[in-house]
Amino acid sequence: MPNLIVWTSVVRDTVVRNQVVRNSGMGKHAHLSLRNSCHARLCMVLAFFVCGCGISGCGKPVPDAAQDVSGAKPVAQSSVAKPAVETGETDAAQAAVHILHAAHRNGAVLLSSACGPSGMGDPYPLRPPVKLEPMNDALQEISAKYQNIYWRESRETGVRVLDSGVKARLLKVRLREFRIVEDREPDAALAALWRTPEVAGFLRKNHIRMPRRIGTPKKAISPPMIIEMKNAMVADILDRIAAGYRADPPKVWIYRECVDKKETVIDVQMK
């Protein structure tokens, strides 16, 4: 629109000048000079007008870039993630492992269990929903339900979820030396630990039986972990084995024991 106004103004001015020249009786040369000047001015304005149309689309309004021409509805803002909960039937051992996994913490769960015809059971059932995070609140809920279960955390051992009734004497057995090079699943590393002279002798002496695992451990990590420890307790070695798998979330080892008549059954797993 501004270009059109300029064009109209120049045309009107040129017509007036020509009229003035005719009426004033100027000389032929002056008349031609003035007329040529007007024509040059008209040509310049015309060129400006044409270029302006090419650049600005001849005064057509530019559509707003922010305007939604597709008619699509705006995407709703994502809602804040809710804390994770266990929705199925579970027990204190499984819940504690899931809580540590959700918090990406290493550690262990040590609980007493009940020996039965079908194997070792957990005497601490939990009904859903079971809170899994934040870690402090979730573990506190378990402690509130079962007051003999408590937990602590340290830089050396990570998070320990403990049952005040568990003896766990096996974990205090001290080995003169322990060395493995292992790339298979945790059962393979644990089997090597149970075969050491110190542990094997403790199991025989105290009439302790450990359930056998069915199946062959598969390769789990590469390169393999190398563990060399001297004068270390079983609990410390289990911590080192769990850390050797470099998993995220970290591996958590579970110790459970129960008494069946004249023998004690101990089960140790890593998850």
ROKOL-500045 format. One record per atom (N, C-alpha, C): x, y, z; residue in three letters. Coordinates in steps of 0.02 Angstrom, whole numbers, padded with zeros to 5 digits, always signed. Atoms other than C-alpha are relative to their C-alpha. Example, Ala and Ser with C-alpha at 12.3 -4.5 7.8 and 13.67 -1.06 7.14 Angstrom:
+00045-00059+00000ALA;+00615-00225+00390ALA;+00045+00060+00000ALA;-00042-00059-00003SER;+00684-00053+00357SER;-00039+00055+00037SER;
END
This chain:
+00041-00060+00000MET;+00000+00000+00000MET;+00043+00063+00000MET;-00042-00060+00003PRO;+00140+00129+00038PRO;+00028+00011-00069PRO;-00027-00008+00068ASN;+00216+00095-00135ASN;-00052+00030-00048ASN;+00053-00026+00042LEU;+00048+00129-00218LEU;-00012+00074+00012LEU;+00010-00071-00016ILE;+00031+00294-00127ILE;+00054+00043-00031ILE;-00056-00037+00031VAL;+00204+00350-00184VAL;-00009+00005-00075VAL;+00011+00001+00072TRP;+00165+00299-00362TRP;-00053+00049-00021TRP;+00055-00046+00016THR;+00002+00396-00364THR;+00022+00072+00007THR;-00023-00068-00012SER;+00086+00550-00291SER;+00046+00024-00055SER;-00048-00019+00052VAL;+00226+00548-00419VAL;-00036+00012-00067VAL;+00038-00008+00063VAL;+00105+00526-00565VAL;-00036+00067+00000VAL;+00036-00064-00005ARG;-00001+00672-00504ARG;+00047+00059-00007ARG;-00048-00055+00002ASP;+00153+00782-00482ASP;+00027+00009-00070ASP;-00027-00004+00069THR;+00217+00739-00657THR;-00051+00031-00047THR;+00052-00029+00043VAL;+00051+00781-00738VAL;-00005+00075+00011VAL;+00004-00072-00015VAL;+00048+00948-00649VAL;+00058+00037-00031VAL;-00059-00033+00029ARG;+00225+00989-00705ARG;-00008+00007-00076ARG;+00009-00006+00073ASN;+00183+00950-00887ASN;-00050+00054-00017ASN;+00051-00051+00013GLN;+00030+01061-00876GLN;+00030+00069+00008GLN;-00032-00066-00012VAL;+00135+01201-00803VAL;+00045+00019-00058VAL;-00046-00014+00056VAL;+00261+01185-00944VAL;-00039+00024-00060VAL;+00038-00020+00059ARG;+00128+01195-01077ARG;-00028+00071+00008ARG;+00032-00064-00011ASN;+00045+01346-00999ASN;+00050+00057+00005ASN;-00049-00054-00011SER;+00206+01439-00964SER;+00034+00021-00063SER;-00031-00019+00064GLY;+00266+01440-01144GLY;+00075-00005+00002GLY;-00073+00008-00004MET;+00442+01381-01101MET;+00027-00020-00068MET;-00032+00017+00062GLY;+00566+01350-01237GLY;-00001-00075-00011GLY;+00005+00071+00018LYS;+00572+01187-01329LYS;+00050-00042+00037LYS;-00052+00040-00034HIS;+00736+01133-01253HIS;-00014-00006+00074HIS;+00016+00002-00072ALA;+00684+01176-01076ALA;-00058-00047+00012ALA;+00058+00044-00007HIS;+00519+01088-01104HIS;+00020-00073-00005HIS;-00022+00069+00009LEU;+00606+00930-01166LEU;+00041-00023+00060LEU;-00041+00018-00058SER;+00730+00933-01022SER;-00043-00016+00060SER;+00044+00012-00057LEU;+00594+00949-00893LEU;-00041-00064-00009LEU;+00040+00060+00013ARG;+00488+00815-00977ARG;+00042-00063+00009ARG;-00043+00059-00008ASN;+00636+00695-00985ASN;+00015-00014+00074ASN;-00011+00008-00072SER;+00671+00727-00800SER;-00060-00033+00033SER;+00061+00029-00028CYS;+00490+00685-00758CYS;-00007-00074-00019CYS;+00004+00070+00022HIS;+00495+00528-00863HIS;+00049-00043+00038HIS;-00050+00039-00038ALA;+00655+00471-00776ALA;-00024-00013+00071ALA;+00026+00009-00068ARG;+00574+00500-00609ARG;-00055-00052+00002ARG;+00054+00050+00004LEU;+00422+00399-00662LEU;+00029-00070-00007LEU;-00030+00066+00010CYS;+00534+00255-00719CYS;+00031-00026+00065CYS;-00031+00021-00063MET;+00628+00252-00554MET;-00053-00023+00050MET;+00053+00018-00047VAL;+00467+00250-00453VAL;-00033-00065-00021VAL;+00030+00061+00025LEU;+00395+00115-00566LEU;+00043-00061+00017LEU;-00045+00055-00017ALA;+00549+00007-00541ALA;-00003-00016+00074ALA;+00005+00009-00073PHE;+00540+00034-00353PHE;-00065-00036+00019PHE;+00066+00030-00013PHE;+00354-00013-00356PHE;+00000-00074-00018PHE;-00002+00069+00022VAL;+00387-00173-00454VAL;+00042-00043+00048VAL;-00042+00038-00046CYS;+00529-00227-00340CYS;-00034-00009+00068CYS;+00036+00004-00064GLY;+00425-00189-00188GLY;-00053-00053-00002GLY;+00052+00052+00006CYS;+00286-00301-00253CYS;+00032-00070+00003CYS;-00032+00066+00000GLY;+00408-00444-00282GLY;+00023-00020+00068GLY;-00026+00017-00066ILE;+00480-00432-00109ILE;-00055-00010+00051ILE;+00051+00002-00053SER;+00326-00398-00005SER;-00064-00032-00021SER;+00061+00032+00023GLY;+00198-00490-00110GLY;-00054+00051-00016GLY;+00047-00053+00020CYS;+00118-00326-00170CYS;-00047+00019+00056CYS;+00040-00026-00055GLY;+00059-00276+00000GLY;-00046-00051+00032GLY;+00043+00051-00031LYS;-00024-00442+00043LYS;+00024-00014+00071LYS;-00021+00013-00069PRO;-00023-00478+00230PRO;+00036-00067+00007PRO;-00038+00061-00012VAL;+00107-00606+00287VAL;-00033-00040+00056VAL;+00033+00040-00053PRO;+00027-00748+00383PRO;+00044-00005+00061PRO;-00035+00004-00064ASP;+00075-00756+00566ASP;+00031-00070+00007ASP;-00035+00064-00005ALA;+00208-00891+00590ALA;-00024-00041+00059ALA;+00021+00036-00059ALA;+00139-00932+00759ALA;-00071-00027-00006ALA;+00069+00022+00008GLN;-00036-00960+00691GLN;-00002-00073-00020GLN;+00006+00071+00015ASP;-00087-01144+00686ASP;-00046-00009-00060ASP;+00040+00005+00061VAL;-00144-01167+00504VAL;-00027-00071-00009VAL;+00022+00069+00009SER;-00166-01355+00523SER;-00061-00018+00041SER;+00058+00013-00042GLY;-00301-01342+00654GLY;+00014-00052+00053GLY;-00016+00050-00050ALA;-00205-01463+00766ALA;-00004+00030+00070ALA;+00006-00023-00069LYS;-00236-01451+00952LYS;+00069+00001+00033LYS;-00065-00002-00034PRO;-00090-01400+01063PRO;+00010-00062+00043PRO;-00017+00059-00038VAL;+00001-01542+01148VAL;-00006+00017+00074VAL;+00009-00012-00071ALA;-00047-01556+01330ALA;+00066-00010+00036ALA;-00061+00006-00038GLN;+00093-01534+01457GLN;+00001-00068+00035GLN;-00006+00066-00032SER;+00161-01698+01524SER;-00010+00007+00075SER;+00014-00001-00071SER;+00102-01737+01697SER;+00062-00023+00039SER;-00056+00019-00043VAL;+00225-01758+01841VAL;-00003-00075+00014VAL;-00002+00072-00010ALA;+00282-01939+01856ALA;-00017-00017+00073ALA;+00020+00021-00066LYS;+00202-02027+02003LYS;+00051-00050+00027LYS;-00046+00049-00030PRO;+00309-02127+02126PRO;-00020-00071-00017PRO;+00013+00069+00019ALA;+00325-02310+02077ALA;-00028-00039+00060ALA;+00029+00043-00051VAL;+00223-02438+02173VAL;-00003-00071-00026VAL;+00009+00070+00017GLU;+00213-02627+02176GLU;-00074-00015+00003GLU;+00073+00009+00003THR;+00038-02674+02119THR;-00021-00072+00012THR;+00017+00070-00012GLY;+00047-02863+02145GLY;+00020-00023+00069GLY;-00020+00029-00064GLU;+00067-02976+02295GLU;+00076-00008+00002GLU;-00072+00005-00006THR;+00245-02970+02359THR;+00018-00012+00072THR;-00023+00009-00068ASP;+00351-02993+02514ASP;+00055+00050+00014ASP;-00048-00050-00020ALA;+00478-02892+02610ALA;+00065-00005-00039ALA;-00063+00009+00036ALA;+00629-02967+02521ALA;-00004+00027-00071ALA;+00008-00025+00069GLN;+00565-02935+02345GLN;-00011+00075-00001GLN;+00014-00072-00002ALA;+00499-02763+02391ALA;+00064+00039+00014ALA;-00062-00035-00017ALA;+00666-02713+02468ALA;+00047+00003-00061ALA;-00042+00001+00060VAL;+00760-02766+02310VAL;-00026+00051-00051VAL;+00029-00047+00048HIS;+00640-02667+02200HIS;+00010+00072+00022HIS;-00011-00068-00026ILE;+00658-02515+02313ILE;+00072+00023-00015ILE;-00070-00017+00013LEU;+00848-02519+02298LEU;+00013+00009-00075LEU;-00008-00008+00072HIS;+00837-02544+02110HIS;-00029+00067-00023HIS;+00031-00063+00020ALA;+00719-02395+02093ALA;+00043+00059+00020ALA;-00044-00054-00024ALA;+00843-02289+02192ALA;+00070-00005-00029ALA;-00066+00012+00029HIS;+00993-02357+02093HIS;+00054-00003+00054HIS;-00047+00008-00056ARG;+01079-02407+02255ARG;+00023-00073+00004ARG;-00025+00067-00013ASN;+01190-02555+02291ASN;-00014-00018+00073ASN;+00013+00019-00069GLY;+01164-02657+02449GLY;-00019-00073+00006GLY;+00018+00069-00014ALA;+01095-02815+02525ALA;-00063-00002+00043ALA;+00060+00012-00040VAL;+00938-02886+02606VAL;+00012-00064+00039VAL;-00012+00058-00043LEU;+00958-03004+02754LEU;-00062-00011+00042LEU;+00063+00014-00035LEU;+00798-03085+02818LEU;-00002-00073+00022LEU;+00015+00069-00020SER;+00747-03238+02915SER;-00060-00024-00041SER;+00053+00028+00042SER;+00630-03355+02822SER;-00032-00060+00035SER;+00035+00059-00027ALA;+00514-03502+02851ALA;+00012-00059-00045ALA;-00011+00061+00039CYS;+00563-03677+02794CYS;-00066-00036-00007CYS;+00062+00036+00013GLY;+00420-03773+02714GLY;+00011-00057-00049GLY;-00007+00057+00047PRO;+00386-03927+02607PRO;+00019+00022-00070PRO;-00014-00023+00068SER;+00398-03824+02447SER;+00063+00044-00003SER;-00060-00040+00000GLY;+00557-03735+02499GLY;-00003+00057+00051GLY;-00005-00055-00047MET;+00600-03573+02585MET;-00051+00053-00018MET;+00050-00051+00011GLY;+00461-03447+02607GLY;+00016+00063+00039GLY;-00010-00063-00033ASP;+00455-03266+02661ASP;-00057+00013+00049ASP;+00054-00010-00049PRO;+00359-03235+02824PRO;-00024+00072+00004PRO;+00018-00071-00004TYR;+00338-03049+02784TYR;-00038+00020-00064TYR;+00038-00019+00060PRO;+00199-03032+02653PRO;-00020+00074+00002PRO;+00021-00070+00007LEU;+00152-02860+02589LEU;-00057+00003-00050LEU;+00058-00007+00045ARG;-00015-02816+02512ARG;+00008+00064-00042ARG;-00005-00059+00043PRO;-00023-02696+02365PRO;-00051+00054+00020PRO;-00062-00023+00032PRO;+00003-02557+02335PRO;+00057+00008+00049PRO;-00060-00007-00041VAL;+00180-02559+02403VAL;+00043+00055-00030VAL;-00040-00057+00025LYS;+00276-02396+02387LYS;+00072-00022-00013LYS;-00068+00017+00018LEU;+00444-02413+02300LEU;+00047+00061+00002LEU;-00040-00060-00003GLU;+00505-02232+02304GLU;-00040+00058+00028GLU;-00072-00003-00012PRO;+00572-02122+02374PRO;+00023-00053+00049PRO;-00027+00058-00036MET;+00686-02249+02455MET;-00013+00004+00076MET;+00008-00006-00072ASN;+00680-02182+02633ASN;-00072-00013+00022ASN;+00070+00009-00018ASP;+00490-02175+02637ASP;-00022-00073-00011ASP;+00021+00069+00016ALA;+00470-02346+02555ALA;+00027-00049+00051ALA;-00027+00045-00051LEU;+00588-02434+02676LEU;-00031+00012+00068LEU;+00032-00015-00064GLN;+00508-02344+02821GLN;-00069-00032+00006GLN;+00065+00034-00001GLU;+00339-02416+02772GLU;+00007-00073+00018GLU;-00012+00070-00018ILE;+00410-02592+02782ILE;+00016-00006+00074ILE;-00019+00001-00071SER;+00487-02554+02952SER;-00060+00013+00045SER;+00059-00014-00040ALA;+00322-02484+03014ALA;-00046-00061+00005ALA;+00042+00059-00001LYS;+00233-02646+02968LYS;+00033-00057+00038LYS;-00038+00052-00034TYR;+00370-02763+03029TYR;+00057+00034+00038TYR;-00046-00040-00040GLN;+00464-02679+03171GLN;+00067-00033+00011GLN;-00065+00033-00006ASN;+00602-02810+03174ASN;+00043+00010-00063ASN;-00038-00015+00061ILE;+00656-02753+02999ILE;+00021+00073+00002ILE;-00027-00068+00000TYR;+00767-02600+02993TYR;+00052+00006-00056TYR;-00048-00010+00053TRP;+00892-02525+02873TRP;+00051+00053+00019TRP;-00053-00049-00010ARG;+01054-02428+02872ARG;+00040+00006-00065ARG;-00039-00013+00062GLU;+01170-02356+02739GLU;+00069+00025+00018GLU;-00069-00024-00009SER;+01358-02332+02731SER;+00035+00001-00067SER;-00037-00006+00062ARG;+01484-02289+02598ARG;+00032-00067-00019ARG;-00035+00063+00014GLU;+01572-02458+02615GLU;-00047-00055-00023GLU;+00044+00057+00013THR;+01423-02577+02610THR;-00064+00019-00038THR;+00062-00021+00032GLY;+01285-02474+02529GLY;-00058-00005+00049GLY;+00060+00005-00042VAL;+01108-02503+02595VAL;-00007-00071+00025VAL;+00013+00066-00030ARG;+01078-02647+02715ARG;-00070+00001+00029ARG;+00066+00011-00029VAL;+00900-02703+02748VAL;+00005-00063+00043VAL;-00017+00053-00047LEU;+00911-02812+02903LEU;-00060-00022+00042LEU;+00049+00030-00046ASP;+00802-02928+03006ASP;+00037-00013+00066ASP;-00034+00008-00065SER;+00846-02922+03191SER;+00003-00072+00023SER;+00001+00071-00019GLY;+00806-03108+03204GLY;+00047-00044-00039GLY;-00044+00041+00042VAL;+00930-03166+03071VAL;+00069-00004+00032VAL;-00066+00008-00031LYS;+01095-03237+03135LYS;+00056+00015-00050LYS;-00048-00014+00055ALA;+01193-03236+02971ALA;+00072-00012+00020ALA;-00069+00015-00021ARG;+01348-03318+03047ARG;+00044-00016-00060ARG;-00039+00015+00060LEU;+01401-03375+02874LEU;+00034+00063-00028LEU;-00027-00062+00028LEU;+01428-03194+02822LEU;+00062+00025+00037LEU;-00057-00022-00040LYS;+01558-03173+02959LYS;+00061-00046-00008LYS;-00057+00045+00012VAL;+01668-03317+02901VAL;+00053+00038-00039VAL;-00055-00037+00030ARG;+01838-03247+02855ARG;+00043-00047-00043ARG;-00040+00039+00047LEU;+01936-03310+02705LEU;+00070+00029-00003LEU;-00069-00023+00006ARG;+02124-03303+02694ARG;+00011+00033-00068ARG;-00009-00027+00067GLU;+02115-03273+02508GLU;-00058-00022-00044GLU;+00053+00017+00048PHE;+01981-03267+02373PHE;+00017+00033-00066PHE;-00016-00027+00066ARG;+02014-03248+02188ARG;-00042-00034-00053ARG;+00038+00028+00056ILE;+01902-03271+02036ILE;+00009+00046-00061ILE;+00006-00035+00064VAL;+01900-03221+01853VAL;-00064-00026-00031VAL;+00066+00025+00017GLU;+01718-03231+01801GLU;-00036+00048-00046GLU;+00042-00041+00045ASP;+01607-03171+01658ASP;-00071-00028-00005ASP;+00066+00029+00002ARG;+01455-03280+01691ARG;-00047+00031+00052ARG;+00050-00026-00046GLU;+01297-03247+01791GLU;+00020-00010+00072GLU;-00022+00001-00070PRO;+01308-03222+01981PRO;+00003-00070+00030PRO;-00001+00067-00030ASP;+01269-03406+02021ASP;+00069-00033-00007ASP;-00066+00030+00010ALA;+01439-03454+01950ALA;+00050+00028+00050ALA;-00045-00031-00048ALA;+01532-03329+02059ALA;-00016-00023+00071ALA;+00019+00022-00068LEU;+01433-03381+02214LEU;+00022-00072+00011LEU;-00020+00070-00007ALA;+01468-03565+02182ALA;+00075-00005+00016ALA;-00072+00000-00015ALA;+01654-03527+02181ALA;+00014+00020+00072ALA;-00008-00021-00070LEU;+01636-03440+02349LEU;-00018-00056+00048LEU;+00021+00054-00046TRP;+01543-03587+02428TRP;+00049-00059-00001TRP;-00048+00056+00005ARG;+01681-03707+02370ARG;+00065+00015+00036ARG;-00063-00016-00035THR;+01819-03616+02464THR;+00005-00043+00064THR;-00008+00043-00058PRO;+01893-03720+02607PRO;-00032+00028+00064PRO;+00028-00029-00061GLU;+01839-03598+02742GLU;-00076-00004+00002GLU;+00073+00002+00002VAL;+01658-03589+02686VAL;-00025-00071+00001VAL;+00022+00070+00002ALA;+01640-03773+02646ALA;+00007-00033+00068ALA;-00008+00028-00067GLY;+01709-03820+02817GLY;-00051+00027+00048GLY;+00050-00030-00044PHE;+01591-03699+02905PHE;-00069-00031-00013PHE;+00065+00029+00016LEU;+01440-03772+02814LEU;-00006-00071+00028LEU;+00002+00068-00026ARG;+01485-03951+02863ARG;-00005-00001+00076ARG;-00003-00001-00072LYS;+01523-03910+03042LYS;-00066+00021+00032LYS;+00061-00028-00029ASN;+01360-03815+03071ASN;-00064-00029-00031ASN;+00058+00034+00030HIS;+01245-03932+02972HIS;-00043+00050-00040HIS;+00034-00050+00042ILE;+01201-03797+02846ILE;-00006-00027-00071ILE;+00012+00022+00069ARG;+01124-03841+02679ARG;-00020+00060-00042ARG;+00016-00054+00047MET;+01115-03726+02528MET;-00035-00030-00060MET;+00037+00026+00058PRO;+00987-03754+02389PRO;+00043+00001-00063PRO;-00037+00004+00063ARG;+01059-03809+02223ARG;-00038+00038-00054ARG;+00029-00037+00056ARG;+01031-03702+02069ARG;-00005-00047-00061ARG;+00011+00040+00060ILE;+00959-03785+01914ILE;+00018+00042-00061ILE;-00019-00035+00061GLY;+01034-03736+01747GLY;+00073+00021+00002GLY;-00069-00021+00007THR;+01202-03677+01682THR;+00004+00076-00007THR;-00005-00073+00006PRO;+01251-03496+01711PRO;+00025+00021-00069PRO;-00019-00026+00066LYS;+01266-03396+01549LYS;+00048+00059+00007LYS;-00046-00057+00001LYS;+01393-03266+01500LYS;-00040+00064+00011LYS;+00038-00059-00019ALA;+01340-03100+01575ALA;+00037+00066-00011ALA;-00039-00062+00006ILE;+01482-02973+01563ILE;+00062-00011-00042ILE;-00062+00001+00037SER;+01631-02931+01455SER;+00032+00069+00005SER;-00045+00054-00019PRO;+01771-02911+01497PRO;-00019-00030+00068PRO;+00018+00031-00064PRO;+01762-03030+01646PRO;+00025+00041+00059PRO;-00023-00033-00061MET;+01776-02964+01823MET;+00055-00042+00031MET;-00055+00033-00035ILE;+01933-03004+01920ILE;-00003+00023+00073ILE;+00005-00016-00071ILE;+01917-03012+02109ILE;+00056-00035+00037ILE;-00054+00027-00042GLU;+02067-03036+02224GLU;-00006+00033+00068GLU;+00008-00026-00067MET;+02038-03016+02410MET;+00036-00046+00050MET;-00034+00038-00052LYS;+02137-03069+02562LYS;-00028+00021+00068LYS;+00024-00011-00068ASN;+02080-03087+02742ASN;-00067+00037+00000ASN;+00065-00033+00009ALA;+01902-03041+02693ALA;-00056-00045+00023ALA;+00059+00038-00020MET;+01734-03093+02764MET;-00045-00014-00059MET;+00046+00019+00054VAL;+01600-03175+02658VAL;-00043+00059-00021VAL;+00043-00057+00016ALA;+01490-03020+02669ALA;+00037+00051-00044ALA;-00040-00046+00041ASP;+01631-02911+02599ASP;+00010-00027-00071ASP;-00009+00030+00066ILE;+01661-03033+02457ILE;-00064+00004-00041ILE;+00064-00006+00035LEU;+01476-03033+02413LEU;-00010+00071-00026LEU;+00005-00069+00024ASP;+01480-02843+02403ASP;+00043+00011-00061ASP;-00045-00009+00057ARG;+01629-02851+02286ARG;-00025-00036-00062ARG;+00027+00036+00057ILE;+01549-02982+02175ILE;-00058+00039-00031ILE;+00057-00039+00026ALA;+01389-02879+02160ALA;+00024+00061-00039ALA;-00026-00059+00034ALA;+01490-02724+02113ALA;+00036-00019-00065ALA;-00038+00020+00059GLY;+01591-02824+01985GLY;-00042-00007-00063GLY;+00043+00008+00059TYR;+01440-02843+01870TYR;-00015+00067-00034TYR;+00005-00067+00031ARG;+01439-02654+01836ARG;-00069+00011-00030ARG;+00069-00005+00025ALA;+01250-02657+01818ALA;-00032+00065+00021ALA;+00041-00057-00019ASP;+01127-02514+01821ASP;-00074-00019-00010ASP;-00021-00012-00069PRO;+01035-02528+01934PRO;+00048-00053+00026PRO;-00050+00048-00026PRO;+01172-02612+02038PRO;-00032-00065+00025PRO;+00023+00065-00027LYS;+01156-02794+02089LYS;-00010+00006+00075LYS;+00014+00004-00072VAL;+01081-02825+02261VAL;+00001-00073+00020VAL;+00000+00070-00022TRP;+01119-02984+02355TRP;-00047-00010+00059TRP;+00052+00017-00049ILE;+00988-03070+02463ILE;+00023-00061+00040ILE;-00018+00055-00044TYR;+01028-03180+02613TYR;-00062-00019+00040TYR;+00057+00025-00039ARG;+00889-03287+02689ARG;+00019-00066+00033ARG;-00014+00062-00036GLU;+00899-03423+02819GLU;-00062-00023+00039GLU;+00054+00029-00040CYS;+00778-03541+02906CYS;+00026-00064+00032CYS;-00020+00061-00036VAL;+00791-03687+03026VAL;-00051-00054-00014VAL;+00043+00057+00016ASP;+00722-03855+02971ASP;+00024-00060+00041ASP;-00018+00054-00046LYS;+00729-03981+03114LYS;+00071+00010+00025LYS;-00067-00003-00027LYS;+00915-04011+03145LYS;+00049+00036-00046LYS;-00045-00035+00046GLU;+00986-03914+02999GLU;-00025+00070-00016GLU;+00017-00069+00021THR;+00990-03735+02941THR;+00006+00004-00076THR;+00000-00010+00073VAL;+00947-03690+02762VAL;+00016+00073-00013VAL;-00021-00069+00018ILE;+01034-03537+02689ILE;-00003+00007-00076ILE;+00005-00014+00071ASP;+00996-03462+02520ASP;+00027+00070-00013ASP;-00029-00065+00019VAL;+01098-03321+02440VAL;-00009+00008-00075VAL;+00012-00015+00071GLN;+01048-03242+02274GLN;+00022+00072-00014GLN;-00013-00068+00023MET;+01092-03088+02173MET;-00050+00019-00052MET;+00050-00024+00048LYS;+00963-02986+02081LYS;+00012+00073-00017LYS;
END
